[in-house]
Amino acid sequence: MKRLVYLIILSTCLLESKAQKVSIELLKSAKWELTSPDYSSYRHTTFQFTDSQLKETIYYKKDKKTLSACNSYYLADTKTEYFDDQQVGKKSRGRYIIQKRYDGKAVCKEVVSASANEIQLKNRLGAILVWKKKKENK
């Protein structure tokens, strides 16, 4: 039984270590579109980063309305339950994007992969979110 518990803990640690680091510079390099899960039939979601703020914009097609919200964020190598305002803009790379919620708690998204054109994140429920670099209109 002890071996089984040890193997479960070890496999969990190995899964946690698969997270890839992302840099603030990469996040700031583009406007990002949520492409998966695919909500394109009724909404369009984009993300823009500064050194300290994450702006999320959602355009609802049916209502032709746009909602935007700006929240503080920071990068970290570990998950957290509570948002630490002192960490905003301090670290230039991290395995997690930690976003401030309205109630002071944290929303943690694990970086699964990150490239110049696509970022894959895992939310707390284990779903993979895919953000692609938004193509500029000509």
OpenMM code with the backbone's topology and positions (N, CA, C; nanometers):
from openmm import Vec3, app, unit

residues = "MET LYS ARG LEU VAL TYR LEU ILE ILE LEU SER THR CYS LEU LEU GLU SER LYS ALA GLN LYS VAL SER ILE GLU LEU LEU LYS SER ALA LYS TRP GLU LEU THR SER PRO ASP TYR SER SER TYR ARG HIS THR THR PHE GLN PHE THR ASP SER GLN LEU LYS GLU THR ILE TYR TYR LYS LYS ASP LYS LYS THR LEU SER ALA CYS ASN SER TYR TYR LEU ALA ASP THR LYS THR GLU TYR PHE ASP ASP GLN GLN VAL GLY LYS LYS SER ARG GLY ARG TYR ILE ILE GLN LYS ARG TYR ASP GLY LYS ALA VAL CYS LYS GLU VAL VAL SER ALA SER ALA ASN GLU ILE GLN LEU LYS ASN ARG LEU GLY ALA ILE LEU VAL TRP LYS LYS LYS LYS GLU ASN LYS".split()
positions = [
    Vec3(0.0823, -0.1195, 0.0000),
    Vec3(0.0000, 0.0000, 0.0000),
    Vec3(0.0868, 0.1260, 0.0000),
    Vec3(0.1960, 0.1226, 0.0793),
    Vec3(0.2859, 0.2377, 0.0842),
    Vec3(0.3475, 0.2643, -0.0529),
    Vec3(0.3799, 0.1589, -0.1243),
    Vec3(0.4380, 0.1747, -0.2581),
    Vec3(0.3391, 0.2411, -0.3530),
    Vec3(0.2136, 0.2011, -0.3440),
    Vec3(0.1102, 0.2592, -0.4295),
    Vec3(0.0958, 0.4083, -0.4027),
    Vec3(0.0912, 0.4453, -0.2768),
    Vec3(0.0811, 0.5866, -0.2399),
    Vec3(0.2037, 0.6619, -0.2914),
    Vec3(0.3208, 0.6045, -0.2745),
    Vec3(0.4444, 0.6659, -0.3225),
    Vec3(0.4399, 0.6854, -0.4745),
    Vec3(0.3941, 0.5858, -0.5479),
    Vec3(0.3866, 0.5956, -0.6938),
    Vec3(0.2874, 0.7032, -0.7371),
    Vec3(0.1761, 0.7133, -0.6664),
    Vec3(0.0773, 0.8171, -0.6997),
    Vec3(0.1365, 0.9553, -0.6762),
    Vec3(0.2036, 0.9738, -0.5644),
    Vec3(0.2669, 1.1032, -0.5351),
    Vec3(0.3741, 1.1341, -0.6374),
    Vec3(0.4563, 1.0372, -0.6713),
    Vec3(0.5619, 1.0569, -0.7692),
    Vec3(0.5049, 1.0925, -0.9057),
    Vec3(0.4011, 1.0223, -0.9501),
    Vec3(0.3432, 1.0522, -1.0808),
    Vec3(0.2799, 1.1900, -1.0824),
    Vec3(0.2200, 1.2328, -0.9718),
    Vec3(0.1631, 1.3667, -0.9627),
    Vec3(0.2729, 1.4713, -0.9741),
    Vec3(0.3836, 1.4497, -0.9068),
    Vec3(0.4969, 1.5432, -0.9151),
    Vec3(0.5525, 1.5498, -1.0565),
    Vec3(0.5603, 1.4365, -1.1219),
    Vec3(0.6111, 1.4342, -1.2594),
    Vec3(0.5174, 1.5090, -1.3522),
    Vec3(0.3866, 1.4937, -1.3332),
    Vec3(0.2906, 1.5671, -1.4159),
    Vec3(0.3031, 1.7163, -1.3917),
    Vec3(0.3214, 1.7578, -1.2676),
    Vec3(0.3367, 1.8990, -1.2352),
    Vec3(0.4611, 1.9561, -1.3026),
    Vec3(0.5687, 1.8776, -1.3112),
    Vec3(0.6937, 1.9292, -1.3654),
    Vec3(0.6915, 1.9416, -1.5176),
    Vec3(0.5876, 1.8932, -1.5833),
    Vec3(0.5786, 1.9043, -1.7285),
    Vec3(0.5420, 2.0454, -1.7723),
    Vec3(0.5030, 2.1301, -1.6788),
    Vec3(0.4682, 2.2674, -1.7136),
    Vec3(0.5887, 2.3356, -1.7760),
    Vec3(0.5613, 2.4170, -1.8757),
    Vec3(0.6658, 2.4913, -1.9453),
    Vec3(0.6617, 2.6358, -1.8978),
    Vec3(0.7748, 2.7014, -1.8987),
    Vec3(0.7777, 2.8415, -1.8589),
    Vec3(0.7382, 2.9304, -1.9761),
    Vec3(0.6716, 3.0411, -1.9425),
    Vec3(0.6368, 3.1424, -2.0407),
    Vec3(0.6962, 3.2739, -1.9908),
    Vec3(0.7282, 3.3630, -2.0826),
    Vec3(0.7850, 3.4919, -2.0442),
    Vec3(0.6821, 3.6029, -2.0609),
    Vec3(0.6982, 3.7073, -1.9807),
    Vec3(0.6129, 3.8249, -1.9952),
    Vec3(0.6306, 3.8831, -2.1357),
    Vec3(0.7514, 3.8796, -2.1876),
    Vec3(0.7768, 3.9346, -2.3212),
    Vec3(0.6946, 3.8627, -2.4272),
    Vec3(0.6854, 3.7302, -2.4173),
    Vec3(0.6025, 3.6558, -2.5131),
    Vec3(0.4561, 3.6943, -2.4961),
    Vec3(0.4087, 3.7013, -2.3733),
    Vec3(0.2685, 3.7381, -2.3498),
    Vec3(0.2376, 3.8767, -2.4063),
    Vec3(0.3299, 3.9705, -2.3893),
    Vec3(0.3099, 4.1081, -2.4368),
    Vec3(0.3267, 4.1228, -2.5873),
    Vec3(0.3831, 4.0236, -2.6531),
    Vec3(0.4199, 4.0345, -2.7941),
    Vec3(0.3022, 4.0359, -2.8908),
    Vec3(0.1828, 4.0045, -2.8428),
    Vec3(0.0693, 3.9932, -2.9345),
    Vec3(-0.0614, 4.0087, -2.8593),
    Vec3(-0.1664, 4.0238, -2.9378),
    Vec3(-0.3020, 4.0077, -2.8850),
    Vec3(-0.3335, 3.8611, -2.9101),
    Vec3(-0.3897, 3.7936, -2.8098),
    Vec3(-0.4152, 3.6500, -2.8167),
    Vec3(-0.5639, 3.6230, -2.8249),
    Vec3(-0.6022, 3.5253, -2.9097),
    Vec3(-0.7421, 3.4847, -2.9254),
    Vec3(-0.7622, 3.3469, -2.8639),
    Vec3(-0.8719, 3.3296, -2.7935),
    Vec3(-0.9082, 3.1978, -2.7427),
    Vec3(-0.9666, 3.1177, -2.8596),
    Vec3(-0.8999, 3.0069, -2.8949),
    Vec3(-0.9479, 2.9256, -3.0076),
    Vec3(-1.0020, 2.7900, -2.9632),
    Vec3(-0.9673, 2.7482, -2.8422),
    Vec3(-1.0195, 2.6222, -2.7907),
    Vec3(-1.0297, 2.6341, -2.6393),
    Vec3(-1.1449, 2.6040, -2.5833),
    Vec3(-1.2637, 2.5525, -2.6486),
    Vec3(-1.3201, 2.6544, -2.7485),
    Vec3(-1.3901, 2.6027, -2.8470),
    Vec3(-1.4410, 2.6851, -2.9563),
    Vec3(-1.5783, 2.7420, -2.9219),
    Vec3(-1.5784, 2.8716, -2.8908),
    Vec3(-1.7024, 2.9423, -2.8634),
    Vec3(-1.7379, 3.0361, -2.9786),
    Vec3(-1.6723, 3.0215, -3.0915),
    Vec3(-1.6824, 3.1180, -3.2015),
    Vec3(-1.8229, 3.1353, -3.2573),
    Vec3(-1.9118, 3.0409, -3.2345),
    Vec3(-2.0477, 3.0561, -3.2867),
    Vec3(-2.1235, 3.1683, -3.2158),
    Vec3(-2.0831, 3.2017, -3.0934),
    Vec3(-2.1560, 3.3067, -3.0228),
    Vec3(-2.0692, 3.4134, -2.9560),
    Vec3(-1.9375, 3.3898, -2.9465),
    Vec3(-1.8535, 3.4942, -2.8871),
    Vec3(-1.7109, 3.4870, -2.9387),
    Vec3(-1.6396, 3.5972, -2.9235),
    Vec3(-1.4999, 3.6078, -2.9630),
    Vec3(-1.4244, 3.6664, -2.8443),
    Vec3(-1.3189, 3.5975, -2.7988),
    Vec3(-1.2466, 3.6389, -2.6793),
    Vec3(-1.1005, 3.6658, -2.7128),
    Vec3(-1.0496, 3.7818, -2.6681),
    Vec3(-0.9081, 3.8146, -2.6865),
    Vec3(-0.8462, 3.8531, -2.5525),
    Vec3(-0.7138, 3.8395, -2.5475),
    Vec3(-0.6356, 3.8723, -2.4289),
    Vec3(-0.5183, 3.9595, -2.4705),
    Vec3(-0.4906, 4.0644, -2.3930),
    Vec3(-0.3736, 4.1491, -2.4142),
    Vec3(-0.3041, 4.1687, -2.2808),
    Vec3(-0.1718, 4.1605, -2.2829),
    Vec3(-0.0929, 4.1722, -2.1610),
    Vec3(-0.0067, 4.2970, -2.1625),
    Vec3(0.0120, 4.3569, -2.0445),
    Vec3(0.1167, 4.4538, -2.0193),
    Vec3(0.2084, 4.3884, -1.9161),
    Vec3(0.2997, 4.4642, -1.8583),
    Vec3(0.3857, 4.4073, -1.7542),
    Vec3(0.3073, 4.3636, -1.6314),
    Vec3(0.1912, 4.4255, -1.6086),
    Vec3(0.1185, 4.3984, -1.4847),
    Vec3(-0.0310, 4.3708, -1.5017),
    Vec3(-0.0849, 4.3955, -1.6198),
    Vec3(-0.2290, 4.3824, -1.6417),
    Vec3(-0.2615, 4.2845, -1.7544),
    Vec3(-0.3699, 4.2121, -1.7356),
    Vec3(-0.4259, 4.1239, -1.8375),
    Vec3(-0.5633, 4.1793, -1.8727),
    Vec3(-0.5801, 4.2199, -1.9977),
    Vec3(-0.7094, 4.2709, -2.0431),
    Vec3(-0.7774, 4.1617, -2.1244),
    Vec3(-0.8961, 4.1224, -2.0784),
    Vec3(-0.9763, 4.0230, -2.1486),
    Vec3(-1.0953, 4.0945, -2.2110),
    Vec3(-1.1153, 4.0737, -2.3413),
    Vec3(-1.2265, 4.1354, -2.4125),
    Vec3(-1.3101, 4.0266, -2.4765),
    Vec3(-1.4405, 4.0319, -2.4513),
    Vec3(-1.5330, 3.9339, -2.5080),
    Vec3(-1.6366, 4.0087, -2.5906),
    Vec3(-1.6475, 3.9684, -2.7171),
    Vec3(-1.7492, 4.0252, -2.8059),
    Vec3(-1.8574, 3.9194, -2.8252),
    Vec3(-1.9809, 3.9538, -2.7844),
    Vec3(-2.0944, 3.8630, -2.7999),
    Vec3(-2.1627, 3.8938, -2.9329),
    Vec3(-2.1627, 3.7976, -3.0222),
    Vec3(-2.2121, 3.8177, -3.1582),
    Vec3(-2.3610, 3.8485, -3.1648),
    Vec3(-2.4429, 3.7737, -3.0939),
    Vec3(-2.5877, 3.7905, -3.1019),
    Vec3(-2.6299, 3.9297, -3.0534),
    Vec3(-2.5762, 3.9710, -2.9399),
    Vec3(-2.6122, 4.0998, -2.8816),
    Vec3(-2.5307, 4.2163, -2.9381),
    Vec3(-2.4238, 4.1834, -3.0109),
    Vec3(-2.3307, 4.2842, -3.0636),
    Vec3(-2.2802, 4.3748, -2.9510),
    Vec3(-2.2426, 4.3101, -2.8399),
    Vec3(-2.1915, 4.3831, -2.7241),
    Vec3(-2.0520, 4.3335, -2.6900),
    Vec3(-1.9728, 4.4273, -2.6409),
    Vec3(-1.8368, 4.3961, -2.6000),
    Vec3(-1.8217, 4.4227, -2.4511),
    Vec3(-1.7640, 4.3270, -2.3806),
    Vec3(-1.7320, 4.3425, -2.2393),
    Vec3(-1.5812, 4.3279, -2.2226),
    Vec3(-1.5222, 4.4151, -2.1422),
    Vec3(-1.3784, 4.4089, -2.1167),
    Vec3(-1.3524, 4.4159, -1.9675),
    Vec3(-1.2460, 4.3501, -1.9265),
    Vec3(-1.2031, 4.3553, -1.7866),
    Vec3(-1.0507, 4.3519, -1.7834),
    Vec3(-0.9935, 4.4319, -1.6955),
    Vec3(-0.8492, 4.4312, -1.6724),
    Vec3(-0.8234, 4.3804, -1.5314),
    Vec3(-0.7328, 4.2865, -1.5214),
    Vec3(-0.6956, 4.2312, -1.3909),
    Vec3(-0.5443, 4.2250, -1.3797),
    Vec3(-0.4956, 4.2396, -1.2593),
    Vec3(-0.3526, 4.2225, -1.2340),
    Vec3(-0.3176, 4.0750, -1.2507),
    Vec3(-0.1925, 4.0506, -1.2859),
    Vec3(-0.1443, 3.9130, -1.2977),
    Vec3(0.0052, 3.9111, -1.2687),
    Vec3(0.0575, 3.7931, -1.2475),
    Vec3(0.2019, 3.7735, -1.2385),
    Vec3(0.2337, 3.6302, -1.2783),
    Vec3(0.3603, 3.6032, -1.3002),
    Vec3(0.4061, 3.4691, -1.3345),
    Vec3(0.4712, 3.4061, -1.2119),
    Vec3(0.4500, 3.2765, -1.1952),
    Vec3(0.5052, 3.2050, -1.0802),
    Vec3(0.5387, 3.0622, -1.1201),
    Vec3(0.6186, 2.9967, -1.0388),
    Vec3(0.6527, 2.8566, -1.0632),
    Vec3(0.5687, 2.7599, -0.9822),
    Vec3(0.4816, 2.8129, -0.8956),
    Vec3(0.3927, 2.7295, -0.8154),
    Vec3(0.2526, 2.7895, -0.8143),
    Vec3(0.1544, 2.7037, -0.7928),
    Vec3(0.0152, 2.7484, -0.7807),
    Vec3(-0.0036, 2.8182, -0.6467),
    Vec3(-0.1078, 2.8988, -0.6396),
    Vec3(-0.1415, 2.9641, -0.5149),
    Vec3(-0.2924, 2.9837, -0.5078),
    Vec3(-0.3442, 2.9924, -0.3882),
    Vec3(-0.4873, 3.0153, -0.3713),
    Vec3(-0.5178, 3.1649, -0.3637),
    Vec3(-0.4263, 3.2406, -0.3020),
    Vec3(-0.4489, 3.3843, -0.2837),
    Vec3(-0.3507, 3.4653, -0.3669),
    Vec3(-0.4007, 3.5692, -0.4279),
    Vec3(-0.3210, 3.6561, -0.5136),
    Vec3(-0.2283, 3.7421, -0.4271),
    Vec3(-0.1010, 3.7514, -0.4667),
    Vec3(-0.0019, 3.8313, -0.3943),
    Vec3(0.0314, 3.9553, -0.4774),
    Vec3(-0.0263, 4.0686, -0.4407),
    Vec3(-0.0044, 4.1930, -0.5150),
    Vec3(0.1436, 4.2300, -0.5252),
    Vec3(0.2241, 4.1875, -0.4286),
    Vec3(0.3671, 4.2202, -0.4281),
    Vec3(0.4440, 4.1495, -0.5398),
    Vec3(0.3854, 4.0465, -0.6009),
    Vec3(0.4541, 3.9710, -0.7058),
    Vec3(0.4300, 4.0259, -0.8464),
    Vec3(0.3345, 4.1164, -0.8605),
    Vec3(0.2992, 4.1698, -0.9926),
    Vec3(0.4209, 4.2372, -1.0557),
    Vec3(0.4563, 4.1918, -1.1758),
    Vec3(0.5670, 4.2496, -1.2511),
    Vec3(0.7060, 4.2138, -1.2016),
    Vec3(0.7191, 4.1311, -1.1001),
    Vec3(0.8496, 4.0988, -1.0410),
    Vec3(0.9255, 3.9910, -1.1177),
    Vec3(0.8539, 3.8904, -1.1640),
    Vec3(0.9193, 3.7750, -1.2264),
    Vec3(0.8928, 3.7771, -1.3763),
    Vec3(0.9967, 3.7594, -1.4568),
    Vec3(0.9792, 3.7693, -1.6019),
    Vec3(0.9422, 3.6372, -1.6686),
    Vec3(0.9547, 3.5256, -1.5951),
    Vec3(0.9195, 3.3945, -1.6498),
    Vec3(0.8532, 3.3109, -1.5410),
    Vec3(0.7635, 3.2207, -1.5846),
    Vec3(0.7009, 3.1333, -1.4868),
    Vec3(0.6216, 3.0215, -1.5504),
    Vec3(0.5888, 2.9212, -1.4714),
    Vec3(0.5119, 2.8040, -1.5162),
    Vec3(0.3615, 2.8256, -1.5039),
    Vec3(0.3218, 2.9282, -1.4290),
    Vec3(0.1807, 2.9574, -1.4071),
    Vec3(0.1534, 3.1055, -1.4303),
    Vec3(0.0391, 3.1337, -1.4914),
    Vec3(-0.0114, 3.2701, -1.4993),
    Vec3(-0.1107, 3.2811, -1.3841),
    Vec3(-0.0811, 3.3712, -1.2909),
    Vec3(-0.1642, 3.3901, -1.1727),
    Vec3(-0.2415, 3.5201, -1.1915),
    Vec3(-0.3716, 3.5102, -1.2016),
    Vec3(-0.4584, 3.6251, -1.2299),
    Vec3(-0.5410, 3.6574, -1.1062),
    Vec3(-0.5571, 3.7873, -1.0781),
    Vec3(-0.6341, 3.8304, -0.9613),
    Vec3(-0.7831, 3.8237, -0.9903),
    Vec3(-0.8562, 3.7596, -0.8999),
    Vec3(-1.0019, 3.7566, -0.9075),
    Vec3(-1.0588, 3.8763, -0.8330),
    Vec3(-1.1855, 3.9018, -0.8541),
    Vec3(-1.2550, 4.0133, -0.7889),
    Vec3(-1.2515, 4.0043, -0.6367),
    Vec3(-1.2401, 3.8830, -0.5817),
    Vec3(-1.2445, 3.8643, -0.4367),
    Vec3(-1.1060, 3.8521, -0.3734),
    Vec3(-1.0021, 3.8796, -0.4504),
    Vec3(-0.8660, 3.8733, -0.3979),
    Vec3(-0.8010, 3.7370, -0.4085),
    Vec3(-0.8785, 3.6371, -0.4452),
    Vec3(-0.8204, 3.5050, -0.4654),
    Vec3(-0.7507, 3.5008, -0.6013),
    Vec3(-0.6888, 3.3888, -0.6313),
    Vec3(-0.6115, 3.3759, -0.7542),
    Vec3(-0.6740, 3.2750, -0.8495),
    Vec3(-0.6649, 3.3043, -0.9775),
    Vec3(-0.6961, 3.2092, -1.0841),
    Vec3(-0.5609, 3.1672, -1.1407),
    Vec3(-0.5293, 3.0384, -1.1309),
    Vec3(-0.3997, 2.9875, -1.1764),
    Vec3(-0.4175, 2.9058, -1.3032),
    Vec3(-0.3421, 2.9431, -1.4064),
    Vec3(-0.3426, 2.8655, -1.5291),
    Vec3(-0.2014, 2.8138, -1.5536),
    Vec3(-0.1900, 2.6820, -1.5671),
    Vec3(-0.0607, 2.6183, -1.5893),
    Vec3(-0.0241, 2.6265, -1.7365),
    Vec3(0.0993, 2.6639, -1.7660),
    Vec3(0.1465, 2.6725, -1.9034),
    Vec3(0.1867, 2.5321, -1.9495),
    Vec3(0.1107, 2.4778, -2.0431),
    Vec3(0.1402, 2.3460, -2.0993),
    Vec3(0.2448, 2.3596, -2.2089),
    Vec3(0.2259, 2.4602, -2.2950),
    Vec3(0.3246, 2.4898, -2.3992),
    Vec3(0.3104, 2.6359, -2.4386),
    Vec3(0.4203, 2.6909, -2.4886),
    Vec3(0.4194, 2.8317, -2.5293),
    Vec3(0.5161, 2.8511, -2.6448),
    Vec3(0.4665, 2.9118, -2.7516),
    Vec3(0.5495, 2.9454, -2.8664),
    Vec3(0.5087, 3.0846, -2.9134),
    Vec3(0.5750, 3.1345, -3.0159),
    Vec3(0.5452, 3.2681, -3.0664),
    Vec3(0.4040, 3.2790, -3.1223),
    Vec3(0.3416, 3.1665, -3.1601),
    Vec3(0.2099, 3.1696, -3.2232),
    Vec3(0.0975, 3.1062, -3.1415),
    Vec3(0.1318, 3.0309, -3.0367),
    Vec3(0.0276, 2.9607, -2.9617),
    Vec3(0.0711, 2.9360, -2.8182),
    Vec3(-0.0252, 2.9522, -2.7281),
    Vec3(-0.0044, 2.9211, -2.5870),
    Vec3(-0.1148, 2.8257, -2.5442),
    Vec3(-0.0745, 2.7159, -2.4820),
    Vec3(-0.1724, 2.6206, -2.4279),
    Vec3(-0.1638, 2.6250, -2.2763),
    Vec3(-0.2801, 2.6422, -2.2142),
    Vec3(-0.2889, 2.6531, -2.0690),
    Vec3(-0.3850, 2.5487, -2.0153),
    Vec3(-0.3576, 2.5031, -1.8937),
    Vec3(-0.4485, 2.4098, -1.8278),
    Vec3(-0.5133, 2.4846, -1.7118),
    Vec3(-0.6472, 2.4828, -1.7080),
    Vec3(-0.7169, 2.5484, -1.5978),
    Vec3(-0.7271, 2.4538, -1.4780),
    Vec3(-0.7885, 2.5005, -1.3709),
    Vec3(-0.7943, 2.4212, -1.2472),
    Vec3(-0.8742, 2.2931, -1.2614),
    Vec3(-0.9613, 2.2859, -1.3627),
    Vec3(-1.0409, 2.1651, -1.3862),
    Vec3(-0.9712, 2.0670, -1.4797),
    Vec3(-0.8532, 2.1056, -1.5306),
    Vec3(-0.7778, 2.0187, -1.6200),
    Vec3(-0.8058, 2.0405, -1.7673),
    Vec3(-0.8955, 2.1317, -1.8012),
    Vec3(-0.9253, 2.1602, -1.9424),
    Vec3(-0.8100, 2.2400, -2.0037),
    Vec3(-0.7814, 2.2126, -2.1290),
    Vec3(-0.6758, 2.2839, -2.2008),
    Vec3(-0.7384, 2.4003, -2.2771),
    Vec3(-0.6846, 2.5194, -2.2539),
    Vec3(-0.7260, 2.6405, -2.3247),
    Vec3(-0.6175, 2.6736, -2.4255),
    Vec3(-0.6554, 2.7013, -2.5492),
    Vec3(-0.5580, 2.7339, -2.6530),
    Vec3(-0.5779, 2.8784, -2.6942),
    Vec3(-0.4714, 2.9568, -2.6803),
    Vec3(-0.4705, 3.0957, -2.7257),
    Vec3(-0.3781, 3.1031, -2.8453),
    Vec3(-0.4260, 3.1602, -2.9539),
    Vec3(-0.3427, 3.1785, -3.0730),
    Vec3(-0.3176, 3.3255, -3.0959),
    Vec3(-0.2019, 3.3528, -3.1522),
    Vec3(-0.1658, 3.4907, -3.1849),
    Vec3(-0.2662, 3.5446, -3.2840),
    Vec3(-0.3238, 3.6600, -3.2525),
    Vec3(-0.4254, 3.7206, -3.3404),
    Vec3(-0.3567, 3.7795, -3.4619),
    Vec3(-0.4126, 3.7453, -3.5767),
    Vec3(-0.3607, 3.8001, -3.7015),
    Vec3(-0.4105, 3.9432, -3.7151),
    Vec3(-0.3221, 4.0312, -3.7517),
    Vec3(-0.3577, 4.1714, -3.7684),
    Vec3(-0.4384, 4.1905, -3.8969),
    Vec3(-0.5412, 4.2741, -3.8903),
    Vec3(-0.6197, 4.3065, -4.0105),
    Vec3(-0.5406, 4.4013, -4.0990),
    Vec3(-0.5448, 4.3760, -4.2277),
    Vec3(-0.4680, 4.4609, -4.3193),
    Vec3(-0.5555, 4.5639, -4.3826),
] * unit.nanometer
topology = app.Topology()
chain = topology.addChain("A")
for resn in residues:
    res = topology.addResidue(resn, chain)
    for name in ("N", "CA", "C"):
        topology.addAtom(name, app.Element.getBySymbol(name[0]), res)
